Each structure stands twice: as structure tokens, then as C-alpha cells.
Amino acid sequence: EDAGDYKCVATNDAGTVERSLTLTLQSPPVITIEPMETVTETGATAMLNCQATGEPPPSLEWARRGHPLVSSERLTILSNGSLRIAAAQKDDTAEYECVARNLMGSVLARALLTVQGGPPRAKGSVIGNINGVEFGIAYLNATVTESPDSEARIIQAEITNVPRSLGAAMRKLVSILSPIYWTTAKEIGGAVNGFTLTDAVFKRETQVEFATGEILRMTHVARGLDSEGTLLLDVVVRGHVLQLQSPADINMKDYTEDYVQTGPGQLFAHSTRLFVVDGVSVPYTWNHTITYDPTRGKMPFLVETLHAASITTEYNPLEETLAFKIHASIAKDRSNQCPAGFALDSAGPYCSDIDECENRDVCQHECRNTLGSYQCTCPSGYRL
């Protein structure tokens, strides 16, 4: 309150003289409202707020990764100093700096903006041989939307040109969509989906084993996004699945998948599931390995759990079309510890596979190590 206009007046018998001056109290800038760490969805509008005081009143500037930002079609620095980012994109994920400057100096505050999402669509081809039937090229198309409660993403997929002899059997093969729902799953509590981790470029080898002995192998190759933001995917399947009658009533139970970081650019995942055929529960298991560019880094947690729920599947024999619907989200594993069959490698940290065949006398004849487990084999003429 001492700032203002002052006047000094000197008077004697010869007259009066006066001088005026203005007292300005300068102070360095102080940020009064700091931008907060923000998480938003792809396509949404993000707002980073920032306000500062000082004398003279400071100017506000914004920077990203040390480079000054200027207003553009999507980026707007508002009159109150806040930064508005419209139609947020994955590449907008970064640390932003709000810088306040005046004659007395400058001060800055930082905040991380994370843009989550997922490609809104996916398309690709499915080729291979199931139960001895070569089915040429089937075409896969999928859409991804937010669930009404925002707790998951909804993947709706359709595979066309599925032969009638395989339609019923493939109704339970939700695994064929695993790259799509892993890539686009709703990210919860700091966990990352396949798009955030790999930028949708990876290779995935999957093995599905039914309790009745059938084994099916799948190779998924994700080739990133096209110019319209659609995930491009190629799938090759080969092997056998449990054969079902077309009118059989199939109910897919909810399940989880555990993703384990086993090394740079390497993941292992496994799951046990149930489907119900005409009221009878049939278990089956699967596991897969994922490889991607190691420069993309690793998951923020040793283990992440993907939740798949509200699964529906239907085959239309007239149109030879197979339809799936699934709700997917991914979160930190509760224990965040390496699962059985793996040991913590502090170099990553990663969960390295334990070679049970090397460390223990676990088999009477021959032991074969597998990721997270092992297998015993017998000599010719014998069986376990």
C-alpha cells in the first residue's frame, strides 16, 4: 500500500517549489495456481491452469519439453494464462512448463499431461487352418468405444468369411481378439495398455490348450496405425479346437490375463478361462509371448492384469459372420510381484524365467524348461 504518487513541497519567504514522484514496489513473480498432473482421453479437451502475481504483473508462457509453445489450431493460451489443448492426441503426452516472467525474474511450474486411448478401430485379415479346414482369408473389423460407466472400453468385432464348418467352434476363440483388447483396454491406476507401451507395433505368439487336449496356435502381427488411426492387424491360426454343434448355447465367463515384463521389449501373459456349453463348464488355458521395440521402454509395473468382462459371441451361418463383444480394462496387479516360475531381475527390474530343470531334480527322465513352468518327458515306449 506504500506504492503511489508522492509530492515533496519546500516553502520559504522567497517562494515555493515542489517535485512529484511515483513509488513503484517491484516483486518477483509468484505462481498462485499451479498446473496439476492431468490424465485425459484421446479426442478430449485438456486444460492446464496457471496463474501468477508480481509487480509488474508477470507475463505467462508455456513450454513442452523445454520448447516454447505458441497458439495454434489445437493449442490455445487463454487470457488468464491457462493452456487449452483441444482434440488431445497421444503425442500430446508430455511434461508441460508454465513460466511467469517480469523485470524481477522468472519462476516455473511443471505438470505431466497423459493422453490415454486407444485406436478407435481395428482391421485386418485372419488366415489359417483349424480342425483340418483351410478357410482362406477372413476379414476382421472392430470398433472401440467407452463404456457408460467409464470403467472399461467396449470392443465390438466382426469376422467375415468364416466357414460354417468352423463357425460354432470359433465362437469361443475370444483369444483371436486379444491383441485388440490389450491394445485398447481402459488404463486404470497408472497401468498401460498395448498402444501406450508399443505404439501398436508388436508380434504376439499365442497357444491355446483345451482341457480335452486340443491345441491351437496363433500368430498376431500388429503393424501400427494407418492414416485414419485404425489399428492394422494380421492373424495366422493353426491347430485344433473343441468342436461344437452349431445350436449349442455358449456362455463365455469373465476372465483375467496377467502380463509379465520378462525383459527389454518382452512380455509373457497367461490366463485360465471357462466357457459353458449347454450348462457344462469347459476350462481351457492359454499363454503368449509378446515382442516389441525395446526402446519403447517397459510397463510401469512388473505385472499388469487385464480384465475381460461381459463377453458375448454369436455366429451367423447365413452370412458366415462371427461377432464378439467384450469389455476390457487393465490395471496394476495387486501384489506387483513376480508370479510363480519367475524371479526378480533387478537389472530391469524384470521377472526372469526360472529354469526349474537346472535348479531342481524335478523329472525322472528328461526336463524341458518353459516360460514360467517346465515339462517332464519320458523315453520312447513310456508315458507320464
N, C-alpha and C positions, 0 to 999 in steps of 0.2 A: 504493500500500500504506500510505500515511500516513493514509488515511481510517479512522475508527473512533471508539470511545469513549475519552475521556481523563478522568483524575481528578487534581485538584490538592489535596494534603494539607498543611496548616500545623499545626505542633505546637510548643507551649512548655509551661512548668511549669503554666500555668493550664488547659491542655486541648488539644483537637484540633478543627480544623474542616476540612471538605473540600467541594469543589464538583466536580460532574461536567459534562462537555460532550461533544457529538458533533461531530466534524470531518467535514464533507462537502466533497469536492472536485468542483466542478461544471465541466463542459466542454461546449462547443457540440457539436451533432450532427455526425457524420461518416458519410456513406453508404459502407458497406463492400462492398455488392453493388449495382451499378448495373443498371437495366433495359437490355436490349440491343435494337437495331433488329431487328424481327421481321416476317417475312412468313408469312402463313398462308392457307389456303384457306377459301372461304365454307363455313360449316357446321361448321368445325373448332373446337377449343378452343384459345385463345391464352393464354399465361402470361407475364406481365411480372414479373420478380423484382426485389425491392428490400429491402435490409436496412441498418440504421444503428445506430451506437453513440453514446453520450454519457451525461452524468451531469447530471441524472437521465435515465434511459432515455427516448429520444425517442419520440413518437408518430408514426405514418406515415399520411399522407393521399395520395389520388390525385386528379388533376385532368386534364381533357381540354380543350384549347384554353382554358385558364385558368379553367374552370368545375369546381368540386369534384364528385367522383363519390361516389355513395352506393350501397351494395349493393342489388342488385335481383335479379330472376329470372335474368338472364344475367350480371350483373356482381357479382363477389364479391371483397371484400378479405379475404384469408386472415389467420389469426392471426400468421403470420410476416411480414406486410406485403406479400406478393405480390398482384398483381391477376390474377384469372382471368376471362376472357371466354368464355362458353360460346356455341356456335352462332353463331360470328362472322359478321357481316353486312358488306356493302360499306360501309355508313355508319359502321362502327367504325374505318375507316381514318382515322388522326389521329395527332398528336403527344401523347403522354401524359407527365404530370409526376408524379414521386414526391417528396413533400415530407416531410422529417423535422423535427420541432419539439420543443424543450424550453425551459426557462427562460432558457437562454443564447442562444437564437437559432434559426434555421432554415436549411436547405440543401435544394436540389432537384436532381434529375437528370431528363433528358428522354430519351425514346426514341420512335421512329416505329414504329407498327404499320400494316402494309399488308395488307389483306384482298383477296386475289385471287379471281377467279372470273368466274363466268360464269353466265348463266342456265342452269339445268339442262334447260330445254325451250324449244322454239320452235314456233310455229304460225302459219299464215297462208293466204293464197289466191294462186293463180297464174292469171292470165288472159292472153289474147293470141292471136296468130296466128303460126304457124310453118309455113313452106313452103306458105302459102296455106290452111292448115287452121285454122279458128277452133275452139278446143277448150273454150269455155265457161269454167267455173270448176273448176280443180283445187285440191286441198287438200293443204297441206304440214304435216307434223308431224315434229318432230325431238327427239331426246334427246341429252344431253351427259354423258359420264362421263369419269373419269380413266383414263388408260392404266395398265396394271400397273406399268410402269417409271417412272411419273410424269413422263415427258419430253414428253408431249403430251396433248391431250384428244381423245376419240373422239366424233365426231358421226355419229349414225345417223339418216338421214332417209328419209321415205317420202312420195311424192306420189301421191295417188289421183286417179282420174278422168282418166287420161292416155289419149287415143285410141290405138287400136292402130296407126293410120297414122303416129303420131309417136313411139311408144314406143321403137323402135330408135334413131331419130335423137337422142332426148333422153338416151340413156344416157351420152353423152359430155359433157353440159352440167353438169358439176360447178359451173360458174360461177353457176348458179342458186342455189347454197348459199353463195356467197361471203360474204354479209352474216352468215350464221350462224356459219361457222367463223372469220371475222375477229372477230366479237363475243365468241366464247367460247374462242379459241385460248389455249393454255397460255402464260403470260407468263414469259419467261426473261431473266435478267440486267438487270432494270430496265425492259424494254420493256413497253408497254401494249397491250392488245387494244382492240377497238372498244367494249366495255362500259365499261372504265375511262375511255376517252377521251371518249365521247359520252353515256354513261348510256343507251345503246341507243336514241337518238333521232337519226336521220340520214336523208339521202337519197343514193342512190347511182345514178349513171348509168353503164352498162356497155356496151361494144361488143366483140363477139367477131368475129374475122375469120379465116376458114379459108383455108388455102393454095390451095384450089380456087376461091376467090372469093366464097363465101357470107358474108354479114354479118348478124349478129343483134344487136339492141339490147335491153337490159333496163333497167327502172327498178325499184329496190328502195326501199321506204319502210319504215323501222323506226320503230315507234310506242311504244317503251319496253316496260316490263313490266306485265303485269296483276297483280291482287291475289295471284295464286299464284306470281309470279316467272317467268312464261313470257314469252319474247320474242315480240312481235307484229309480223308482217311481211306486207307486201303486195307482190306482184311482177307486173309487166306485161312481157311479152315480145313482140317483133315482128321479123319478118325471116325469114332463111333459114339453114338448117344443112345440112351434108353429109348426104345421105340414105343410110341404111344398110339392108341387109336384116336382118330380124329374127333369123335364126340366126347372124349374123356374130359372131365372137369378138372382143370389145373389151377391150383391156388399157390402163388409164389409168396413165401414168407419173407418178412423183413430180415435183413442181414447186415453185417458189418464187414469191412475189409480193412486189415491193418497194413499200412505202408511203412516199410522199414528202410532207413537210409543205410545202405551197406557199403558205400564207398563214393568217391567222386563220380557224379553222373550215373549212379547206380541205385536202383531201388528193388526191393523184394516185397511182394504182397501175397497174402494168403487169406482164405476165408472158408468157412464151412456153412453150407446152406441147406435149406429144406424146401422141397416143393411137395404139394399134396395132390395126389391123383385119385379122384373119386373117393376122397376121405382117407387115403392111405399115405402116410408121410414117407418120403424117399429122400435120404440125405445124399449130398454129393459135396466134394471139396474141389478147390482149385488153388493154384498158385501161379504167380507170374513174375518175370523179371523185366525191369524197365531200364533202358539205357538212353541217355540224353547228353547234350553238350555239357561237360563238367564245368565250363566257365560260367554256366548259369547259376552255380552255387548249389546249396543243399537246402533241405527242408529246415525250418526253424526249430523243429523238434526231432528227436531221434525216431519217434514213431507217431504217425498220424492215423486216425481212424475215420474211414468213410462210412457214413450211414446211408443205407438204401432202404426206402420205405414206400408204402402204398403202391406196390408193383402190380400192374395189370398187363396181361398179354392175350393176344387174340390172333387167330389165323382165319383169313377169308379164302376158302378154296376156290370160289368163283373168280376172284381177282388175283389169286395166288399172291396175297399180300399178308405180311406178318407185321403186327403192330405192337409196340411196347409203350408203357408209360411208367415213369419212376421218379420219385423224389430223392434228391441227393444233397448231402452236406458233408463237410469234412472238418474235423476238429482235432485238437491235441489229444493223444492217448492219455488216459488218466494217470498211469504210472510214469509215462515217459522214460521207461527203462527198456533195455534190450530184451526181447522175448526169449523164451527157451530156445536153445540151439544157436544163440548168438552171444557174443561177448563184446563189451565196450572197448573200442579202439580210440584212445584219447587223441590220436592224430587228427581226427575229423572235427568233432567226435563222430564216429560211425559205429554201427553194430556189425562187427565182422563175424562171418560164419565160423562156428566151432567145428573142427574136423574130429568128430567122435571116433572115427576109425583110427586116428593117430593117437588119441589120448586114452582110449579105453579098449579093453578086450571085450567088445560088445557082441561079436558074432563068432560062431564056432568055426565057420569056414572062411568066407570072404565078405568084407565090409566095403560098401560103396558110400562115400560121403555125398550128401545132397544139401542144398541150401536150407539151413535150419533144422536138418534131420540127417538120417542115414538109412541105408537099406542093407539087409543081410541077404546073401545069395548062397545057394547050395551047389555042390558039384553035380555034374550030369548024372541023371538017374535018381536024384533025390529032390525033395521039395520041403519047404518050410512047413 
